[in-house]
């Protein structure tokens, strides 16, 4: 495996549904048990829940080599002041994201594929900053496929709640407070033309303006999936994410999936992707071969049912890393 992180090159064209053998990956699992970015507590237990659901063993059964890198250090919310109500716990979240970014860079430098477990979605500022920095040092850029019920493109000035888990995509695109936007000293971390939102269905009025302000054009709502089908949406998304990039990061918020199938999430919204649509999306990503890193966030065991949501997250990770029905 090359030192290029996942050791794979994104392809401009790709086949879907074939039986091609997926390459063996060397995967490092990194937990980020952060829940300060949300109002509802409990997603800090998400990494443990996914580990308990057999993540490592199930990926190894596919032929991958998996090592658990442990958890990134996170301060306990009860020991900290929440700070500015427009961006609660901003300092602590930025510090956690910086530690996460450094761990992701180190992982990629060792030729391993990062699999990051959240925690709330604010951790994406750290994980994607790390992937971006690794490839920036090689004069390359990355794409991002953001699968979420929400667009997460608020800033402290536009957020109705002050919850930072609604701000990470804005920060990565260069909007928002400097502690988030300027990890490693530069912004933006990603280009709007290579950033794709899939399955959004709950967008604040102020976020619509931020989407235009950031220059995002590849935004696929649940209506797009309903009308066009998951395959067509994913084909378009993968082309945009891999256009002139070294590959793409997949940021999967489990609230992207309908609460009927994923009840234990931080901010559930009815009308999401079905169980099979979610698996199909991950299988298509695996067929493409351009994924350089993956994160799974917003699993909340406190409100889950018998660890169903964490178990589904592990299933989807397996599909993203090449598990097939036949």
Order of alpha helices (4+ residues) and beta strands (2+ residues): beta-alpha-alpha-beta-alpha-beta-alpha-beta-alpha-alpha-beta-alpha-beta-alpha-alpha-beta-alpha-beta-alpha
